[in-house]
Amino acid sequence: MQLGGEVQGLVRQAAKASRLPEYIPGAADYTAHVDALSTALATFSTSLRQGIEACEKAEDMATQDILIEAQREVDKYTWFVEAHQQNAPAQARPRTVQAGAKKTAQPKTRAMRA
């Protein structure tokens, strides 16, 4: 390695070092998924902003530029997710089916004729 550091690239190493909150395992509720995603994006956004400020203090404009571009994308996705929070249906259907539960047939729709 050129910089003399040790690569920490295994999934378990990344998960251990992550600042993101643990995702809700087994969540089948629409709002729980959207809330968890929104929280993770907000945490990541805060981390990016701290990195941007640190790069400015260190006068590392190249790295700061990369972080600013990542921040733009995170802000865009945060906006998309928060729009879902505001427009969440009163009773969103869970995406998973309980074991042994009957599946109900979904009504078929016909395309409108012009």
C-alpha positions in Angstrom: 0.0 0.0 0.0 1.3 3.4 -0.9 -0.1 5.2 2.2 1.0 2.5 4.6 -2.5 1.8 6.0 -4.4 -1.5 6.4 -7.4 -2.2 4.1 -10.6 -2.8 6.1 -12.8 -3.9 3.2 -14.7 -6.9 4.6 -18.4 -6.5 5.0 -18.3 -7.3 8.7 -15.5 -4.7 9.2 -17.5 -2.0 7.3 -20.6 -2.9 9.4 -18.7 -2.6 12.6 -17.2 0.8 11.7 -20.5 2.2 10.3 -22.1 5.1 12.0 -25.5 4.3 10.4 -28.2 3.1 12.7 -29.0 -0.7 12.5 -31.8 -1.3 10.0 -35.0 -2.8 11.4 -34.8 -6.5 10.8 -38.0 -8.1 9.6 -39.9 -4.8 9.2 -42.9 -5.3 7.0 -44.5 -2.0 7.6 -44.3 0.7 4.9 -43.8 3.5 7.3 -41.1 1.7 9.3 -39.1 1.1 6.1 -39.4 4.7 5.0 -38.6 6.0 8.5 -35.5 3.8 8.7 -34.3 4.8 5.3 -34.8 8.5 6.1 -32.9 8.2 9.4 -30.0 6.4 7.6 -29.8 9.1 4.9 -29.9 11.9 7.5 -27.1 10.2 9.4 -25.0 9.8 6.3 -25.7 13.4 5.3 -24.5 14.7 8.6 -21.3 12.6 8.2 -20.7 14.1 4.7 -21.2 17.6 6.0 -18.6 17.0 8.7 -16.2 15.6 6.1 -16.8 18.7 3.9 -15.9 21.0 6.8 -12.8 19.0 7.7 -11.6 19.1 4.1 -12.0 22.8 4.0 -10.0 23.3 7.2 -7.3 21.0 5.8 -7.5 22.9 2.5 -8.1 19.6 0.6 -10.3 21.0 -2.1 -10.2 17.9 -4.3 -11.6 15.6 -1.6 -14.1 18.3 -0.6 -15.4 18.5 -4.2 -16.0 14.7 -4.2 -17.8 14.9 -0.9 -19.9 17.9 -2.1 -21.1 15.8 -5.1 -21.9 12.9 -2.9 -23.8 15.3 -0.6 -25.9 16.5 -3.6 -27.0 13.0 -4.4 -27.8 12.1 -0.7 -29.9 15.3 -0.5 -31.8 14.3 -3.6 -32.5 10.8 -2.3 -33.5 12.3 1.1 -36.0 14.6 -0.6 -37.5 11.6 -2.5 -37.8 9.6 0.7 -39.3 12.4 2.7 -41.8 13.0 0.0 -43.0 9.4 0.7 -43.2 10.1 4.4 -45.5 13.0 3.7 -47.7 11.1 1.2 -47.7 7.8 3.1 -51.0 6.0 2.8 -53.1 5.7 5.9 -52.8 1.9 5.9 -49.9 0.8 3.7 -49.9 -2.9 2.8 -47.0 -4.9 4.1 -44.8 -6.3 1.3 -44.3 -9.7 3.0 -46.8 -12.4 3.6 -47.0 -14.2 7.0 -46.2 -18.0 6.8 -49.4 -20.0 6.3 -51.5 -16.9 5.4 -53.8 -17.1 2.4 -52.9 -14.8 -0.5 -55.8 -12.8 -1.7 -56.3 -12.2 -5.4 -55.6 -8.7 -6.5 -58.2 -7.1 -8.7 -57.3 -6.9 -12.3 -57.5 -3.5 -14.0 -58.1 -2.8 -17.6 -56.3 -0.2 -19.6 -58.5 2.7 -20.5 -59.4 2.9 -24.2 -58.7 6.2 -26.0 
